[in-house]
Amino acid sequence: MKFAEIFNQLKELEKKFNEVKYPPETAFQPSFSSKIRKAGQDILNHHLPALEIDELLKKVEQ
């Protein structure tokens, strides 16, 4: 087996593992996906800090 074939098989396995961990965007409703993309753009456009979930929940509780 050539290195290129091994590499291609590893790439395919990686895609399969990622789909198990992170479902493809098509699995979500289009409106949900667009809201997520818009939120990401808003963060970049307004230079808002990116928060981890725990940090976000603490700020919401305050």
PyMOL Python script that loads the backbone (N, CA, C, O; Angstrom):
from pymol import cmd

cmd.read_pdbstr("""\
ATOM      1  N   MET A   1       0.857  -1.181   0.000  1.00  0.00           N
ATOM      2  CA  MET A   1       0.000   0.000   0.000  1.00  0.00           C
ATOM      3  C   MET A   1       0.899   1.240   0.000  1.00  0.00           C
ATOM      4  O   MET A   1       1.867   1.314   0.758  1.00  0.00           O
ATOM      5  N   LYS A   2       0.576   2.194  -0.841  1.00  0.00           N
ATOM      6  CA  LYS A   2       1.368   3.413  -0.948  1.00  0.00           C
ATOM      7  C   LYS A   2       0.982   4.394   0.148  1.00  0.00           C
ATOM      8  O   LYS A   2      -0.113   4.339   0.707  1.00  0.00           O
ATOM      9  N   PHE A   3       1.915   5.291   0.435  1.00  0.00           N
ATOM     10  CA  PHE A   3       1.645   6.299   1.451  1.00  0.00           C
ATOM     11  C   PHE A   3       0.435   7.161   1.100  1.00  0.00           C
ATOM     12  O   PHE A   3      -0.335   7.540   1.982  1.00  0.00           O
ATOM     13  N   ALA A   4       0.266   7.468  -0.178  1.00  0.00           N
ATOM     14  CA  ALA A   4      -0.871   8.293  -0.608  1.00  0.00           C
ATOM     15  C   ALA A   4      -2.191   7.591  -0.316  1.00  0.00           C
ATOM     16  O   ALA A   4      -3.158   8.231   0.098  1.00  0.00           O
ATOM     17  N   GLU A   5      -2.234   6.275  -0.531  1.00  0.00           N
ATOM     18  CA  GLU A   5      -3.456   5.521  -0.248  1.00  0.00           C
ATOM     19  C   GLU A   5      -3.745   5.501   1.253  1.00  0.00           C
ATOM     20  O   GLU A   5      -4.888   5.663   1.681  1.00  0.00           O
ATOM     21  N   ILE A   6      -2.695   5.301   2.039  1.00  0.00           N
ATOM     22  CA  ILE A   6      -2.857   5.306   3.501  1.00  0.00           C
ATOM     23  C   ILE A   6      -3.350   6.669   3.965  1.00  0.00           C
ATOM     24  O   ILE A   6      -4.256   6.766   4.793  1.00  0.00           O
ATOM     25  N   PHE A   7      -2.747   7.714   3.425  1.00  0.00           N
ATOM     26  CA  PHE A   7      -3.126   9.075   3.800  1.00  0.00           C
ATOM     27  C   PHE A   7      -4.588   9.344   3.445  1.00  0.00           C
ATOM     28  O   PHE A   7      -5.321   9.930   4.242  1.00  0.00           O
ATOM     29  N   ASN A   8      -5.013   8.922   2.265  1.00  0.00           N
ATOM     30  CA  ASN A   8      -6.405   9.125   1.851  1.00  0.00           C
ATOM     31  C   ASN A   8      -7.370   8.360   2.747  1.00  0.00           C
ATOM     32  O   ASN A   8      -8.439   8.867   3.088  1.00  0.00           O
ATOM     33  N   GLN A   9      -6.996   7.138   3.131  1.00  0.00           N
ATOM     34  CA  GLN A   9      -7.853   6.367   4.025  1.00  0.00           C
ATOM     35  C   GLN A   9      -7.947   7.034   5.398  1.00  0.00           C
ATOM     36  O   GLN A   9      -9.014   7.051   6.011  1.00  0.00           O
ATOM     37  N   LEU A  10      -6.835   7.580   5.875  1.00  0.00           N
ATOM     38  CA  LEU A  10      -6.855   8.290   7.159  1.00  0.00           C
ATOM     39  C   LEU A  10      -7.736   9.533   7.088  1.00  0.00           C
ATOM     40  O   LEU A  10      -8.445   9.848   8.044  1.00  0.00           O
ATOM     41  N   LYS A  11      -7.696  10.233   5.971  1.00  0.00           N
ATOM     42  CA  LYS A  11      -8.555  11.406   5.804  1.00  0.00           C
ATOM     43  C   LYS A  11     -10.031  11.017   5.840  1.00  0.00           C
ATOM     44  O   LYS A  11     -10.846  11.712   6.448  1.00  0.00           O
ATOM     45  N   GLU A  12     -10.369   9.917   5.194  1.00  0.00           N
ATOM     46  CA  GLU A  12     -11.753   9.437   5.194  1.00  0.00           C
ATOM     47  C   GLU A  12     -12.201   9.051   6.600  1.00  0.00           C
ATOM     48  O   GLU A  12     -13.322   9.357   7.008  1.00  0.00           O
ATOM     49  N   LEU A  13     -11.317   8.375   7.341  1.00  0.00           N
ATOM     50  CA  LEU A  13     -11.646   8.013   8.723  1.00  0.00           C
ATOM     51  C   LEU A  13     -11.842   9.261   9.585  1.00  0.00           C
ATOM     52  O   LEU A  13     -12.745   9.310  10.420  1.00  0.00           O
ATOM     53  N   GLU A  14     -11.001  10.254   9.379  1.00  0.00           N
ATOM     54  CA  GLU A  14     -11.128  11.502  10.134  1.00  0.00           C
ATOM     55  C   GLU A  14     -12.476  12.159   9.865  1.00  0.00           C
ATOM     56  O   GLU A  14     -13.122  12.648  10.792  1.00  0.00           O
ATOM     57  N   LYS A  15     -12.905  12.176   8.608  1.00  0.00           N
ATOM     58  CA  LYS A  15     -14.211  12.744   8.266  1.00  0.00           C
ATOM     59  C   LYS A  15     -15.333  12.000   8.981  1.00  0.00           C
ATOM     60  O   LYS A  15     -16.260  12.617   9.507  1.00  0.00           O
ATOM     61  N   LYS A  16     -15.245  10.670   8.997  1.00  0.00           N
ATOM     62  CA  LYS A  16     -16.277   9.875   9.660  1.00  0.00           C
ATOM     63  C   LYS A  16     -16.306  10.142  11.157  1.00  0.00           C
ATOM     64  O   LYS A  16     -17.383  10.262  11.740  1.00  0.00           O
ATOM     65  N   PHE A  17     -15.136  10.236  11.789  1.00  0.00           N
ATOM     66  CA  PHE A  17     -15.086  10.518  13.223  1.00  0.00           C
ATOM     67  C   PHE A  17     -15.638  11.905  13.525  1.00  0.00           C
ATOM     68  O   PHE A  17     -16.352  12.085  14.511  1.00  0.00           O
ATOM     69  N   ASN A  18     -15.318  12.877  12.694  1.00  0.00           N
ATOM     70  CA  ASN A  18     -15.814  14.233  12.905  1.00  0.00           C
ATOM     71  C   ASN A  18     -17.322  14.298  12.764  1.00  0.00           C
ATOM     72  O   ASN A  18     -17.975  15.048  13.490  1.00  0.00           O
ATOM     73  N   GLU A  19     -17.889  13.529  11.847  1.00  0.00           N
ATOM     74  CA  GLU A  19     -19.342  13.520  11.680  1.00  0.00           C
ATOM     75  C   GLU A  19     -20.031  12.906  12.890  1.00  0.00           C
ATOM     76  O   GLU A  19     -21.149  13.288  13.235  1.00  0.00           O
ATOM     77  N   VAL A  20     -19.361  11.955  13.534  1.00  0.00           N
ATOM     78  CA  VAL A  20     -19.932  11.366  14.742  1.00  0.00           C
ATOM     79  C   VAL A  20     -19.909  12.389  15.871  1.00  0.00           C
ATOM     80  O   VAL A  20     -20.883  12.520  16.613  1.00  0.00           O
ATOM     81  N   LYS A  21     -18.802  13.112  16.004  1.00  0.00           N
ATOM     82  CA  LYS A  21     -18.675  14.100  17.068  1.00  0.00           C
ATOM     83  C   LYS A  21     -19.468  15.364  16.747  1.00  0.00           C
ATOM     84  O   LYS A  21     -20.147  15.907  17.618  1.00  0.00           O
ATOM     85  N   TYR A  22     -19.388  15.829  15.522  1.00  0.00           N
ATOM     86  CA  TYR A  22     -20.037  17.062  15.099  1.00  0.00           C
ATOM     87  C   TYR A  22     -20.919  16.754  13.889  1.00  0.00           C
ATOM     88  O   TYR A  22     -20.403  16.504  12.800  1.00  0.00           O
ATOM     89  N   PRO A  23     -22.226  16.769  14.064  1.00  0.00           N
ATOM     90  CA  PRO A  23     -23.073  16.457  12.905  1.00  0.00           C
ATOM     91  C   PRO A  23     -22.897  17.510  11.805  1.00  0.00           C
ATOM     92  O   PRO A  23     -22.590  18.668  12.088  1.00  0.00           O
ATOM     93  N   PRO A  24     -23.093  17.100  10.562  1.00  0.00           N
ATOM     94  CA  PRO A  24     -22.943  18.071   9.473  1.00  0.00           C
ATOM     95  C   PRO A  24     -23.970  19.194   9.597  1.00  0.00           C
ATOM     96  O   PRO A  24     -25.050  19.014  10.160  1.00  0.00           O
ATOM     97  N   GLU A  25     -23.615  20.328   9.071  1.00  0.00           N
ATOM     98  CA  GLU A  25     -24.483  21.509   9.184  1.00  0.00           C
ATOM     99  C   GLU A  25     -25.862  21.246   8.592  1.00  0.00           C
ATOM    100  O   GLU A  25     -26.844  21.849   9.026  1.00  0.00           O
ATOM    101  N   THR A  26     -25.950  20.368   7.620  1.00  0.00           N
ATOM    102  CA  THR A  26     -27.233  20.071   6.991  1.00  0.00           C
ATOM    103  C   THR A  26     -28.190  19.358   7.948  1.00  0.00           C
ATOM    104  O   THR A  26     -29.386  19.273   7.672  1.00  0.00           O
ATOM    105  N   ALA A  27     -27.675  18.844   9.071  1.00  0.00           N
ATOM    106  CA  ALA A  27     -28.536  18.178  10.051  1.00  0.00           C
ATOM    107  C   ALA A  27     -29.372  19.181  10.844  1.00  0.00           C
ATOM    108  O   ALA A  27     -30.367  18.804  11.463  1.00  0.00           O
ATOM    109  N   PHE A  28     -28.980  20.444  10.830  1.00  0.00           N
ATOM    110  CA  PHE A  28     -29.709  21.476  11.551  1.00  0.00           C
ATOM    111  C   PHE A  28     -30.687  22.178  10.629  1.00  0.00           C
ATOM    112  O   PHE A  28     -30.527  22.162   9.408  1.00  0.00           O
ATOM    113  N   GLN A  29     -31.692  22.788  11.214  1.00  0.00           N
ATOM    114  CA  GLN A  29     -32.626  23.562  10.407  1.00  0.00           C
ATOM    115  C   GLN A  29     -31.875  24.756   9.816  1.00  0.00           C
ATOM    116  O   GLN A  29     -30.995  25.312  10.472  1.00  0.00           O
ATOM    117  N   PRO A  30     -32.209  25.158   8.590  1.00  0.00           N
ATOM    118  CA  PRO A  30     -31.508  26.276   7.951  1.00  0.00           C
ATOM    119  C   PRO A  30     -31.557  27.554   8.784  1.00  0.00           C
ATOM    120  O   PRO A  30     -30.578  28.299   8.822  1.00  0.00           O
ATOM    121  N   SER A  31     -32.672  27.816   9.446  1.00  0.00           N
ATOM    122  CA  SER A  31     -32.767  29.048  10.228  1.00  0.00           C
ATOM    123  C   SER A  31     -31.785  29.024  11.401  1.00  0.00           C
ATOM    124  O   SER A  31     -31.214  30.057  11.751  1.00  0.00           O
ATOM    125  N   PHE A  32     -31.585  27.856  12.008  1.00  0.00           N
ATOM    126  CA  PHE A  32     -30.651  27.738  13.123  1.00  0.00           C
ATOM    127  C   PHE A  32     -29.224  27.956  12.642  1.00  0.00           C
ATOM    128  O   PHE A  32     -28.455  28.680  13.274  1.00  0.00           O
ATOM    129  N   SER A  33     -28.873  27.329  11.524  1.00  0.00           N
ATOM    130  CA  SER A  33     -27.523  27.472  10.975  1.00  0.00           C
ATOM    131  C   SER A  33     -27.234  28.923  10.612  1.00  0.00           C
ATOM    132  O   SER A  33     -26.136  29.420  10.861  1.00  0.00           O
ATOM    133  N   SER A  34     -28.208  29.598  10.030  1.00  0.00           N
ATOM    134  CA  SER A  34     -27.977  30.996   9.642  1.00  0.00           C
ATOM    135  C   SER A  34     -27.829  31.887  10.875  1.00  0.00           C
ATOM    136  O   SER A  34     -27.057  32.845  10.851  1.00  0.00           O
ATOM    137  N   LYS A  35     -28.559  31.583  11.951  1.00  0.00           N
ATOM    138  CA  LYS A  35     -28.416  32.360  13.189  1.00  0.00           C
ATOM    139  C   LYS A  35     -27.022  32.177  13.781  1.00  0.00           C
ATOM    140  O   LYS A  35     -26.425  33.134  14.274  1.00  0.00           O
ATOM    141  N   ILE A  36     -26.507  30.962  13.736  1.00  0.00           N
ATOM    142  CA  ILE A  36     -25.162  30.698  14.255  1.00  0.00           C
ATOM    143  C   ILE A  36     -24.119  31.454  13.432  1.00  0.00           C
ATOM    144  O   ILE A  36     -23.218  32.081  13.989  1.00  0.00           O
ATOM    145  N   ARG A  37     -24.248  31.392  12.096  1.00  0.00           N
ATOM    146  CA  ARG A  37     -23.301  32.118  11.243  1.00  0.00           C
ATOM    147  C   ARG A  37     -23.388  33.619  11.484  1.00  0.00           C
ATOM    148  O   ARG A  37     -22.360  34.295  11.534  1.00  0.00           O
ATOM    149  N   LYS A  38     -24.598  34.150  11.634  1.00  0.00           N
ATOM    150  CA  LYS A  38     -24.778  35.583  11.874  1.00  0.00           C
ATOM    151  C   LYS A  38     -24.174  35.989  13.216  1.00  0.00           C
ATOM    152  O   LYS A  38     -23.551  37.045  13.325  1.00  0.00           O
ATOM    153  N   ALA A  39     -24.358  35.153  14.236  1.00  0.00           N
ATOM    154  CA  ALA A  39     -23.776  35.453  15.545  1.00  0.00           C
ATOM    155  C   ALA A  39     -22.254  35.491  15.455  1.00  0.00           C
ATOM    156  O   ALA A  39     -21.619  36.361  16.050  1.00  0.00           O
ATOM    157  N   GLY A  40     -21.680  34.571  14.728  1.00  0.00           N
ATOM    158  CA  GLY A  40     -20.226  34.562  14.549  1.00  0.00           C
ATOM    159  C   GLY A  40     -19.742  35.808  13.832  1.00  0.00           C
ATOM    160  O   GLY A  40     -18.713  36.377  14.197  1.00  0.00           O
ATOM    161  N   GLN A  41     -20.481  36.238  12.811  1.00  0.00           N
ATOM    162  CA  GLN A  41     -20.106  37.459  12.093  1.00  0.00           C
ATOM    163  C   GLN A  41     -20.252  38.689  12.987  1.00  0.00           C
ATOM    164  O   GLN A  41     -19.417  39.592  12.942  1.00  0.00           O
ATOM    165  N   ASP A  42     -21.310  38.726  13.799  1.00  0.00           N
ATOM    166  CA  ASP A  42     -21.508  39.856  14.711  1.00  0.00           C
ATOM    167  C   ASP A  42     -20.354  39.973  15.694  1.00  0.00           C
ATOM    168  O   ASP A  42     -19.895  41.073  15.998  1.00  0.00           O
ATOM    169  N   ILE A  43     -19.885  38.822  16.191  1.00  0.00           N
ATOM    170  CA  ILE A  43     -18.754  38.840  17.123  1.00  0.00           C
ATOM    171  C   ILE A  43     -17.530  39.434  16.436  1.00  0.00           C
ATOM    172  O   ILE A  43     -16.826  40.262  17.015  1.00  0.00           O
ATOM    173  N   LEU A  44     -17.282  39.011  15.209  1.00  0.00           N
ATOM    174  CA  LEU A  44     -16.114  39.530  14.487  1.00  0.00           C
ATOM    175  C   LEU A  44     -16.272  41.013  14.145  1.00  0.00           C
ATOM    176  O   LEU A  44     -15.326  41.788  14.288  1.00  0.00           O
ATOM    177  N   ASN A  45     -17.466  41.407  13.693  1.00  0.00           N
ATOM    178  CA  ASN A  45     -17.691  42.784  13.269  1.00  0.00           C
ATOM    179  C   ASN A  45     -17.657  43.776  14.424  1.00  0.00           C
ATOM    180  O   ASN A  45     -17.202  44.908  14.258  1.00  0.00           O
ATOM    181  N   HIS A  46     -18.132  43.361  15.583  1.00  0.00           N
ATOM    182  CA  HIS A  46     -18.205  44.270  16.731  1.00  0.00           C
ATOM    183  C   HIS A  46     -17.082  44.043  17.722  1.00  0.00           C
ATOM    184  O   HIS A  46     -17.080  44.625  18.807  1.00  0.00           O
ATOM    185  N   HIS A  47     -16.120  43.195  17.356  1.00  0.00           N
ATOM    186  CA  HIS A  47     -14.958  42.903  18.197  1.00  0.00           C
ATOM    187  C   HIS A  47     -15.370  42.483  19.599  1.00  0.00           C
ATOM    188  O   HIS A  47     -14.778  42.914  20.588  1.00  0.00           O
ATOM    189  N   LEU A  48     -16.393  41.636  19.674  1.00  0.00           N
ATOM    190  CA  LEU A  48     -16.844  41.128  20.960  1.00  0.00           C
ATOM    191  C   LEU A  48     -15.964  39.948  21.370  1.00  0.00           C
ATOM    192  O   LEU A  48     -15.493  39.197  20.516  1.00  0.00           O
ATOM    193  N   PRO A  49     -15.744  39.786  22.656  1.00  0.00           N
ATOM    194  CA  PRO A  49     -14.907  38.665  23.080  1.00  0.00           C
ATOM    195  C   PRO A  49     -15.647  37.333  22.910  1.00  0.00           C
ATOM    196  O   PRO A  49     -16.855  37.248  23.131  1.00  0.00           O
ATOM    197  N   ALA A  50     -14.925  36.333  22.526  1.00  0.00           N
ATOM    198  CA  ALA A  50     -15.494  34.984  22.436  1.00  0.00           C
ATOM    199  C   ALA A  50     -15.455  34.376  23.824  1.00  0.00           C
ATOM    200  O   ALA A  50     -14.411  34.381  24.476  1.00  0.00           O
ATOM    201  N   LEU A  51     -16.580  33.855  24.279  1.00  0.00           N
ATOM    202  CA  LEU A  51     -16.665  33.306  25.627  1.00  0.00           C
ATOM    203  C   LEU A  51     -16.847  31.795  25.570  1.00  0.00           C
ATOM    204  O   LEU A  51     -17.467  31.261  24.650  1.00  0.00           O
ATOM    205  N   GLU A  52     -16.305  31.133  26.550  1.00  0.00           N
ATOM    206  CA  GLU A  52     -16.592  29.717  26.730  1.00  0.00           C
ATOM    207  C   GLU A  52     -17.988  29.609  27.322  1.00  0.00           C
ATOM    208  O   GLU A  52     -18.507  30.587  27.859  1.00  0.00           O
ATOM    209  N   ILE A  53     -18.596  28.449  27.234  1.00  0.00           N
ATOM    210  CA  ILE A  53     -19.964  28.247  27.736  1.00  0.00           C
ATOM    211  C   ILE A  53     -20.057  28.593  29.222  1.00  0.00           C
ATOM    212  O   ILE A  53     -20.995  29.272  29.639  1.00  0.00           O
ATOM    213  N   ASP A  54     -19.092  28.131  30.026  1.00  0.00           N
ATOM    214  CA  ASP A  54     -19.127  28.405  31.468  1.00  0.00           C
ATOM    215  C   ASP A  54     -19.084  29.901  31.745  1.00  0.00           C
ATOM    216  O   ASP A  54     -19.809  30.402  32.605  1.00  0.00           O
ATOM    217  N   GLU A  55     -18.220  30.620  31.003  1.00  0.00           N
ATOM    218  CA  GLU A  55     -18.126  32.066  31.186  1.00  0.00           C
ATOM    219  C   GLU A  55     -19.439  32.746  30.799  1.00  0.00           C
ATOM    220  O   GLU A  55     -19.908  33.654  31.486  1.00  0.00           O
ATOM    221  N   LEU A  56     -20.017  32.297  29.701  1.00  0.00           N
ATOM    222  CA  LEU A  56     -21.271  32.878  29.230  1.00  0.00           C
ATOM    223  C   LEU A  56     -22.378  32.685  30.264  1.00  0.00           C
ATOM    224  O   LEU A  56     -23.126  33.619  30.556  1.00  0.00           O
ATOM    225  N   LEU A  57     -22.483  31.483  30.817  1.00  0.00           N
ATOM    226  CA  LEU A  57     -23.525  31.210  31.804  1.00  0.00           C
ATOM    227  C   LEU A  57     -23.335  32.057  33.060  1.00  0.00           C
ATOM    228  O   LEU A  57     -24.309  32.525  33.648  1.00  0.00           O
ATOM    229  N   LYS A  58     -22.091  32.253  33.467  1.00  0.00           N
ATOM    230  CA  LYS A  58     -21.822  33.101  34.641  1.00  0.00           C
ATOM    231  C   LYS A  58     -22.266  34.535  34.371  1.00  0.00           C
ATOM    232  O   LYS A  58     -22.859  35.178  35.237  1.00  0.00           O
ATOM    233  N   LYS A  59     -21.977  35.036  33.162  1.00  0.00           N
ATOM    234  CA  LYS A  59     -22.364  36.409  32.830  1.00  0.00           C
ATOM    235  C   LYS A  59     -23.883  36.549  32.756  1.00  0.00           C
ATOM    236  O   LYS A  59     -24.430  37.578  33.154  1.00  0.00           O
ATOM    237  N   VAL A  60     -24.561  35.526  32.253  1.00  0.00           N
ATOM    238  CA  VAL A  60     -26.018  35.568  32.165  1.00  0.00           C
ATOM    239  C   VAL A  60     -26.624  35.575  33.571  1.00  0.00           C
ATOM    240  O   VAL A  60     -27.611  36.268  33.818  1.00  0.00           O
ATOM    241  N   GLU A  61     -26.037  34.808  34.485  1.00  0.00           N
ATOM    242  CA  GLU A  61     -26.551  34.727  35.853  1.00  0.00           C
ATOM    243  C   GLU A  61     -26.372  36.033  36.610  1.00  0.00           C
ATOM    244  O   GLU A  61     -27.121  36.302  37.549  1.00  0.00           O
ATOM    245  N   GLN A  62     -25.400  36.849  36.225  1.00  0.00           N
ATOM    246  CA  GLN A  62     -25.134  38.111  36.948  1.00  0.00           C
ATOM    247  C   GLN A  62     -26.209  39.135  36.721  1.00  0.00           C
ATOM    248  O   GLN A  62     -26.131  40.241  37.256  1.00  0.00           O
TER     249      GLN A  62
END
""", "prot")
cmd.dss("prot")
cmd.show_as("cartoon", "prot")
cmd.util.cbc("prot")
cmd.orient("prot")
